[in-house]
Amino acid sequence: MAEHTDIQEYQRFKLAFQAGAEQVIIHKKELNDINVFPVSDGDTGNNLAALMQTIKEAIDGHFPSTLSLFERLADASLVGARGNSGNILAQYFNGLYDNLCQTSEQTFLDQFVASTKLAVDDAYHAVGQPVEGTILTVIRSWGDALAAQSATLQIEERLTKALVIAKNALENTTGQLKILQKNQVVDSGAKGFYLFIEGFTLGFTNQAIPVVIAEEHPEIDRAIHRNRLITEVPTQRYCIEVLLENVAGTSEGIQASLKGLGESTIVSVNRGKARIHVHANDPSEIVDKLRTFGQPIQQKIDDMLLQYHVSQTPKAKIALVTDSIADIPADYVLSEQIHVLPMTILMGQASYLDRLTIKNQQFFELQQSLGERGSSAQPGLSQIDSLFRFLESHYEAVIVVTVSQKMSGTFDSIKRIAEKILPAERLAVIDSKQNSAAQGLLIMRVNQWIQAGLGLKEIADKAKQWTQHVAILVSVDDIEPMINSGRVPEKAGRLAQKLHLKPLVTIADGAGKLVNFSFGLTGNEKKMLKKIMTLHQKKQLLSYGIVYASQPDRAEKWQHDLRQKLGMAPTFVLPISTAVALSAGDGSVAIAYEFDKGDEGK
């Protein structure tokens, strides 16, 4: 189709898209409250509202034609899509644009009407296993209803009649899925699409849009979230979303590569980009597959199993949040319902999520194969916002313990976003002044206070004091990564390199510090052991943990020796996070410990 330049028509479509987006955004809470399929994670409203906000911002400008407006809508939806329904809707918008691009003798309005039906196939093809009684059903009903109207009718009348049919289809979703019938609600995604086309119709026909802002009652809202009916335990733990660039492959090919690895798979491919949504237990396996089709530039992972347990059987009224730099056993994170924000790992133009879509062994292999150093960045701002909106409706208060503020901007980013969502009396953000296993031990101590029923202020005060009761010693095989990342002073680091010394590193006042050198790793280990035994002999050692980068055998030996000498088992033995591994380097091993008197731990 040639570029369409009818100014009046262009303005009507633009207003319609803006009105449709706004209608979804103002009903976000309602959509969250009725979200029970495919998993009851209460975030469909958040996801669709985020998509609509992306669309609103993307089309807030001037475009040379109506067709280019649809192109911008399609591109923005692919980038901004979140969740099952958001990804399906993104593919539908892309289908609309693709069909409008086809040569036709019809008027633009008639071609638009035809495209609303033709794009239904795009929405269905994006889904690995389409299910009726969802957003797909209402999309199809609306498209069929519009296309079935007589071409002699004015577009305003056709849109109005189709909206009535779509509303009936929405109401019928309650009886199409057992879980909807059990809860006596319509499908949340389907209602989100209906709200969009309702706003679209009212905007296009220049009618006033009814705006109803629900009065907020935080205590009641949290009680509703805790008590509302929940679906079965998720069979797949994670909701995984990946945006690929420079895509070589088709939607069908990508879907085929993911077959058997998960469920609820949705793949949208258009103009060199692909948005993939899948529920699976191993995010890193999914991203490994997807890397063969394009470059992963954006990822979002939600722990649906954790969200399920928080909604069903919350362990506490105070949420505990940290970042992925903290070394904590994965089973402890799940059983204790700790919320972890993943750091971003950058390799060239590609990005990954620490611990989720890349682990330290994969990182070292990828770094070697690409011949370039990786880097880390703080958690994505949208991911922080999404988590705190979930926490706000499920907990009475939130305490956050982050990696040292001197090592990362994570503390500042989380604090800035969290303070916009939660009032001061419901929030505490603590700088651990540590990282890695020392941060992990602090987190576990804070969790004990939460489980004991202490109040937010008391826990925050104790946590700030307890940052002086944890420490870490790191035996580094290759100091180059620490020099490059600024974790140790360059002058001292280069001298150690020149003399072929193996450095021993700790964290003092929140920053990395060289504390000793040896001519070999064995010498470092003896010095570390001597310091720990000195603490133990004074009966101050409370717990310790061992972490490593690609050296499980060395970590196992340390565990054996320390267990014998100390007479106590380590709290955990874990591979360090990728974010720490890229600065500590391959072959590093660390011991973190917790002690009674902070002034004797350094």
DRENDRENZA-448238 format. One line per 5 residues: number of its first residue (from 1); their letters; for each residue x, y, z of C-alpha. Coordinates in pm, whole numbers, plus 50000, padded with zeros to 5 digits. Each point is the difference from the previous one (the first is absolute). Example, Ala and Ser with C-alpha at 12.3 -4.5 7.8 and 13.67 -1.06 7.14 Angstrom:
<sites>
1) as) 51230,49550,50780  50137,50344,49934
</sites>
This chain:
<sites>
1) maeht) 50000,50000,50000  50122,50350,49921  50071,50239,50287  49669,50140,50123  49991,50373,50076
6) diqey) 49635,50082,50088  50067,50234,50293  49656,49962,50160  50017,49623,49982  50355,50001,50137
11) qrfkl) 49893,50211,50298  49702,49774,50071  50216,49686,50006  50258,50165,50219  49737,50117,50247
16) afqag) 49842,49655,49994  50329,49826,50083  50069,50245,50282  49650,49958,50142  50023,49621,49979
21) aeqvi) 50334,49999,50179  49874,50232,50272  49691,49787,50057  50220,49699,50077  50235,50197,50224
26) ihkke) 49724,50139,50224  49854,49650,50048  50336,49840,50085  49903,49904,50355  49676,49835,49890
31) lndin) 50188,49790,49745  50252,49894,50265  49723,49898,50240  49829,49762,49753  50323,49847,49864
36) vfpvs) 49973,49624,50059  50108,49854,49663  50242,49857,49890  50153,50066,50343  49858,50209,50278
41) dgdtg) 50288,50244,50036  49783,50312,50009  50205,50193,49745  49798,50003,49678  49891,50356,50072
46) nnlaa) 50358,50108,50068  50124,49831,49684  49732,50143,49771  50028,50344,50159  50377,49996,49939
51) lmqti) 49941,49909,49636  49741,50274,49960  50228,50257,50160  50271,49903,49751  49752,50042,49714
56) keaid) 49876,50338,50128  50353,50135,50020  50096,49855,49662  49712,50159,49808  50026,50333,50180
61) ghfps) 50140,50188,49704  49934,50078,49635  50016,49733,49732  49994,50055,49624  49703,49770,49942
66) tlslf) 49739,49781,50163  50192,49693,49888  50316,50122,50171  49794,50051,50316  49902,49631,49985
71) erlad) 50365,49909,49940  50105,50188,50314  49722,49828,50194  50124,49660,49878  50365,50069,50083
76) aslvg) 49923,50140,50344  49775,49707,50089  50272,49749,49912  50248,50178,50227  49755,50073,50283
81) argns) 49809,49670,50014  49977,49831,50342  49829,49678,50104  49784,49756,49803  49733,50247,49897
86) gnila) 50243,50281,49926  50204,49783,49766  49690,49876,49817  49876,50356,49964  50340,50110,49866
91) qyfng) 49984,49737,49726  49645,50106,49917  50111,50363,49958  50285,49887,49780  49757,49793,49796
96) lydnl) 49779,50306,49957  50289,50201,49862  50126,49722,49772  49655,49955,49846  49957,50374,49955
101) cqtse) 50326,49999,49801  49853,49769,49738  49895,50156,49671  49624,50056,49984  49743,50200,49807
106) qtfld) 49797,50049,50318  49985,50323,50197  50226,50013,50305  49702,49955,50234  49877,49694,49812
111) qfvas) 50353,49860,49996  50022,50058,50376  49675,49811,50057  50123,49711,49787  50332,49999,50185
116) tklav) 49833,49964,50340  49879,49659,49883  50311,49898,49805  50226,50082,50296  49813,49748,50215
121) ddayh) 50205,49726,49832  50320,50179,50103  49885,50002,50364  49909,49631,49995  50320,49896,49820
126) avgqp) 50210,50176,50263  49869,49761,50267  50140,49649,50025  49675,49858,50138  49710,50245,49951
131) vegti) 49730,49986,50269  49645,50130,49955  49841,50205,50274  50301,50233,50000  50103,50321,49826
136) ltvir) 50015,49803,49673  49626,49936,50011  49910,50367,50037  50253,50106,49735  49843,49754,49757
141) swgda) 49643,50102,50090  50076,50368,49947  50180,49945,49671  49725,49771,49867  49728,50243,50112
146) laaqs) 50163,50299,49832  50060,49816,49675  49644,49862,49995  49838,50344,50011  49863,50136,49675
151) atlqi) 50250,50222,49817  49716,50252,49950  49996,50078,50374  50203,50286,50138  50317,49895,50182
156) eerlt) 49864,50145,50326  49698,49770,49986  50211,49699,49907  50234,50058,50293  49710,50045,50242
161) kalvi) 49825,49680,49888  50325,49800,50012  50066,50124,50353  49670,49854,50119  50088,49662,49851
166) aknal) 50348,50012,50154  49844,50073,50340  49782,49691,49971  50305,49796,49909  50179,50138,50307
171) enttg) 49713,49911,50232  49988,49648,49854  50364,49932,50094  49883,49928,50356  49839,49679,49880
176) qlkil) 50280,49895,49765  50273,49931,50255  49945,49810,50326  50221,50229,50204  49804,50306,49881
181) qknqv) 49673,49830,50079  50128,49899,50343  50089,50362,50078  49701,50145,49814  50216,50248,49811
186) vdsga) 50068,50073,49634  50347,49945,49862  50227,50286,50102  50186,50024,49668  49674,49984,49807
191) kgfyl) 49862,50284,50207  50317,50197,49942  49949,49975,49623  49633,50090,50036  50090,50310,50199
196) fiegf) 50246,50097,49727  49744,49970,49718  49739,50172,50217  50230,50299,50043  50101,49976,49634
201) tlgft) 49635,50010,49888  49909,50290,50225  50309,50191,49895  49945,49936,49630  49636,50102,50018
206) nqaip) 50092,50307,50209  49796,49895,50302  50083,50071,50363  50179,49715,50172  49865,49912,50344
211) vviae) 50281,50006,50252  49946,49825,50332  50289,50019,50243  49956,49747,50277  50050,50129,50353
216) ehpei) 50315,49848,50145  49987,49799,50322  50348,49842,50035  49917,49774,50294  49686,49866,49831
221) draih) 50181,49958,49668  50277,49795,50161  49742,49783,50175  49827,49936,49666  50330,49890,49845
226) rnrli) 50070,49764,50290  49657,49842,50003  49887,49985,49639  49974,49665,49828  50321,49879,49843
231) tevpt) 50066,49753,49721  50209,49685,50034  50370,50016,50082  50181,50110,49681  50156,49704,49822
236) qryci) 50269,50231,49861  50176,50236,50241  50087,50300,49784  49818,50232,49763  50272,50084,49747
241) evlle) 49989,50283,49747  50278,50074,49753  50035,50263,49729  50235,49907,49715  50157,50224,49737
246) nvagt) 50152,49904,49664  49770,49701,49988  50070,49728,49745  49708,49762,50011  49625,49971,50000
251) segiq) 49746,49989,50276  49940,49633,49923  50372,49922,50014  50044,50168,50337  49694,49825,50140
256) aslkg) 50131,49664,49877  50335,50057,50173  49822,50057,50333  49770,49700,49972  50016,49785,50312
261) lgest) 50190,50261,50200  49698,50183,50141  49642,50105,49944  49788,50309,49925  50241,50077,49717
266) ivsvn) 49930,50314,49798  50232,50114,49720  49960,50327,49811  50238,50068,49711  50002,50312,49787
271) rgkar) 50250,50215,49815  50314,49850,50150  49872,49987,50358  49841,49721,50198  49820,50001,50335
276) ihvha) 49986,49661,50170  49790,49910,50304  50020,49656,50161  49945,49836,50339  50292,49770,50083
281) ndpse) 50217,49873,50285  50340,50089,49852  50027,50356,49862  50365,49952,49900  49907,49703,49781
286) ivdkl) 49732,50207,49826  50236,50290,49932  50271,49763,49874  49752,49875,49739  49887,50350,49909
291) rtfgq) 50357,50126,49953  50020,49790,49686  49721,50209,49844  50109,50351,50099  50160,50225,50256
296) piqqk) 49823,50019,50339  49975,50369,50090  49723,49995,50259  49884,49738,50250  49744,49985,50276
301) iddml) 49961,49706,50237  49725,49959,50261  50014,49725,50260  49643,49872,49975  50054,49729,50260
306) lqyhv) 50119,50254,50255  49708,50229,49915  49762,49706,50044  50135,49917,50348  49994,50367,50104
311) sqtpk) 49635,50021,49895  49902,49663,50152  50212,49958,50313  50197,50316,50082  50272,49941,50259
316) akial) 50011,50356,50129  49836,50340,49984  50333,50163,49908  50154,49924,49662  50376,49953,49973
321) vtdsi) 50163,50117,49676  50358,49985,49878  50196,49992,49675  50158,49700,49828  50351,50092,50118
326) adipa) 49905,49854,50339  50098,49634,50019  49707,49808,50149  49898,49638,49936  49722,49983,49740
331) dyvls) 49785,49768,50212  50031,50244,50292  49888,50289,49779  49686,49811,49902  49914,49848,50338
336) eqihv) 50057,50329,50185  49826,50204,49727  50287,50239,49938  49968,50224,49694  50317,50035,49790
341) lpmti) 50050,50266,49733  50242,49872,49734  50296,50212,49895  50044,50051,49625  50298,49833,49831
346) lmgqa) 50117,50160,49675  50197,49817,49733  50050,50220,49694  49654,50113,49894  49829,49708,50173
351) syldr) 49866,50007,50356  49919,49726,50251  49855,49970,50349  50237,49894,50276  49936,49650,50140
356) ltikn) 49693,49959,49779  50100,50011,49635  50376,49980,50055  50212,49835,50268  50368,50053,50066
361) qqffe) 50124,49690,49812  49792,50098,49696  50134,50354,50031  50365,49892,49992  49936,49772,49702
366) lqqsl) 49815,50276,49813  50270,50254,50084  50265,49768,49861  49807,49916,49684  49924,50365,49924
371) gergs) 50345,50123,50094  49869,50297,50198  49945,50097,50360  49654,50019,50143  49867,50258,50241
376) saqpg) 49716,50031,50248  49728,50256,50057  49739,50052,50267  49656,49834,49977  49769,50141,49733
381) lsqid) 49784,50287,50121  49682,49845,49859  50079,49675,50184  50044,50190,50327  49673,50184,49944
386) slfrf) 49815,49678,49917  50127,49822,50311  49909,50281,50239  49651,50034,49858  49953,49629,50073
391) leshy) 50143,50036,50351  49789,50308,50074  49680,49800,49964  50120,49687,50184  50197,50124,50302
396) eaviv) 49960,50251,50278  50362,50114,49968  50319,49937,49801  50364,49991,50107  50272,50003,49733
401) vtvsq) 50364,49903,50056  50219,50086,49701  50357,49953,49887  50236,50268,50128  49899,50345,49881
406) kmsgt) 50365,50073,49917  50009,49707,49757  49674,50053,49813  49717,50243,49934  49753,49727,50098
411) fdsik) 49932,50150,50344  49913,50341,49854  49782,49862,49718  49798,49772,50227  49955,50272,50262
416) riaek) 49888,50258,49743  49739,49772,49840  49881,49836,50323  49938,50338,50165  49761,50091,49718
421) ilpae) 49792,49688,50069  50021,49954,50377  49967,50259,50280  50297,50047,50232  49838,49808,50287
426) rlavi) 49975,49687,49782  50352,50004,49853  50363,49961,50110  50292,49983,49756  50330,49885,50155
431) dskqn) 50350,50022,49854  50167,49669,50094  50347,50154,49949  50089,49652,49872  49946,49772,49703
436) saaqg) 49992,49631,49910  49989,49751,50289  50036,50269,50270  49692,50171,49864  49829,49660,49996
441) llimr) 50075,49935,50367  49861,50343,50089  49682,49924,49803  49954,49672,50187  50043,50177,50333
446) vnqwi) 49743,50265,49907  49761,49725,49897  50030,49846,50348  49889,50330,50152  49708,50023,49758
451) qaglg) 49888,49646,50084  50029,50082,50370  49735,50267,49951  50211,50311,50060  49870,50331,49863
456) lkeia) 50139,50175,49693  50183,50277,50186  50162,49763,50248  50115,49769,49720  50139,50291,49798
461) dkakq) 50194,50132,50300  50143,49656,50080  50089,49939,49633  50198,50324,49976  50198,49901,50309
466) wtqhv) 50048,49641,49881  50176,50113,49681  50306,50021,50228  49956,49638,50109  50063,49840,49661
471) ailvs) 50318,49988,49791  50147,49822,49700  50343,49887,49886  50058,49927,49632  50291,49800,49858
476) vddie) 50052,50130,49646  50183,49799,49735  50007,50277,49738  49977,50360,50121  49946,50151,49653
481) pmins) 49616,49989,50019  50006,50176,50338  50228,50272,49866  49782,50050,49690  49682,50019,50205
486) grvpe) 50151,50244,50251  49954,49758,50289  50366,50048,50103  50233,50299,49950  50176,49976,49665
491) kagrl) 50345,50092,50133  50001,49727,50265  49844,49752,49759  50260,50058,49729  50280,49960,50252
496) aqklh) 49855,49668,50111  49983,49888,49637  50361,50100,49935  50122,49800,50300  49773,49703,49909
501) lkplv) 49825,50022,50335  49662,49852,50080  49799,50268,50185  49770,49958,50296  49708,50242,49987
506) tiadg) 49738,50110,50251  49736,50273,50018  50060,50292,50232  49753,50283,50043  49805,49871,49702
511) agklv) 50293,49991,49755  50249,49738,49884  50335,49997,50180  50320,49801,49951  50099,49858,50339
516) nfsfg) 50282,49761,49918  50195,49820,49727  50149,49656,49952  50211,49837,49735  49732,49737,49951
521) ltgne) 49639,49914,50075  50110,49759,50272  50161,50288,50189  49679,50201,49978  49799,49713,50132
526) kkmlk) 50228,49962,50301  49963,50369,50083  49622,49985,49963  49982,49693,50219  50218,50157,50267
531) kimtl) 49775,50308,50024  49685,49791,50023  50150,49768,50264  50101,50303,50205  49639,50121,50002
536) hqkkq) 49875,49652,50082  50237,49960,50293  49854,50318,50148  49657,49835,49963  49876,50280,49782
541) llsyg) 49934,49812,49676  49624,49950,49948  49984,49867,49644  50191,49988,49674  49942,49936,49633
546) ivyas) 50224,49899,49709  49957,50126,49644  50200,49942,49684  50033,50079,49631  50044,49688,49786
551) qpdra) 50203,49819,50267  49762,49759,50178  50288,49764,50089  50187,50273,50190  49678,50102,50176
556) ekwqh) 49937,49638,50097  50349,49972,50149  49947,50320,50197  49672,49866,50132  50165,49677,50111
561) dlrqk) 50292,50175,50173  49792,50268,50170  49739,49753,50122  50277,49797,50166  50185,50295,50153
566) lgmap) 49698,50204,50107  49772,49715,50098  49713,50167,49818  49858,49966,49651  49977,50296,49761
571) tfvlp) 49661,50163,49965  50037,49959,49623  50247,49912,49724  49899,50171,49675  50125,50131,49667
576) istav) 50016,50378,50017  49771,50218,49794  50111,50088,49648  50007,50368,50098  50266,49920,50262
581) alsag) 50178,49739,49787  50078,50248,49724  50191,50221,50247  50144,49727,50226  50116,49796,49702
586) dgsva) 50007,49634,49909  50149,49783,50275  49917,50229,50292  49879,49852,50329  49864,50192,50298
591) iayef) 49901,49944,50359  49746,50228,50164  49945,49986,50374  49777,50144,50269  50127,50087,50345
596) dkgde) 49890,50150,50330  50218,50310,50026  50020,50228,49698  50321,50170,50110  50198,49676,49980
601) gk) 49879,49875,49665  50217,50198,49765
</sites>
